Amino acid sequence: MAEGQEKLVKTTVYLEEELLEALDEYAEKYSKETGQKWSRGAVIRLALSEFFSRQGRIL
């Protein structure tokens, strides 16, 4: 594991189809913008990080 990377734990989340489509769109968008492959999971982690940050909880 690379330095600074935290261990990921597999989990199951049930989402509406529209959310999956949006996650795929953003993963593709971020992949084009950064030149790095983004997955649905990466977009979810980014969104959760932003959410908790706005709540004053830095993870």
C-alpha positions in Angstrom: 0.0 0.0 0.0 1.3 3.4 -0.9 2.4 5.8 1.9 -0.5 8.1 2.9 -3.2 5.7 1.5 -5.6 4.3 4.0 -6.9 0.7 3.8 -10.3 0.4 2.1 -13.0 -1.8 3.6 -15.4 -3.5 1.2 -19.1 -2.6 1.9 -22.4 -2.8 0.1 -24.6 0.2 -0.6 -27.9 0.1 -2.4 -28.5 3.0 -4.7 -31.1 4.1 -7.2 -30.2 3.6 -10.8 -30.1 7.4 -11.4 -27.4 7.7 -8.8 -25.4 5.0 -10.5 -25.6 6.8 -13.8 -24.5 10.1 -12.2 -21.6 8.3 -10.5 -20.5 6.9 -13.8 -20.8 10.4 -15.4 -18.7 12.0 -12.7 -16.1 9.2 -12.8 -15.7 9.7 -16.5 -15.5 13.5 -16.1 -12.9 13.3 -13.3 -10.9 10.7 -15.4 -10.7 13.1 -18.3 -9.9 16.1 -16.1 -7.1 14.4 -14.1 -5.8 11.8 -16.6 -6.3 9.2 -13.9 -8.9 6.4 -13.8 -11.8 7.3 -11.4 -14.3 4.6 -10.3 -17.8 4.9 -8.8 -16.2 4.1 -5.5 -13.7 6.9 -5.8 -16.5 9.4 -6.6 -18.5 8.1 -3.6 -15.5 8.5 -1.3 -14.9 12.1 -2.6 -18.6 13.0 -2.1 -18.6 11.6 1.5 -15.4 13.3 2.3 -16.9 16.6 1.1 -20.1 16.0 3.1 -18.3 15.3 6.4 -15.9 18.2 5.8 -18.9 20.5 5.5 -20.2 19.1 8.8 -17.0 20.0 10.5 -15.7 16.5 10.7 -12.4 16.2 8.9 -11.6 12.5 8.1 
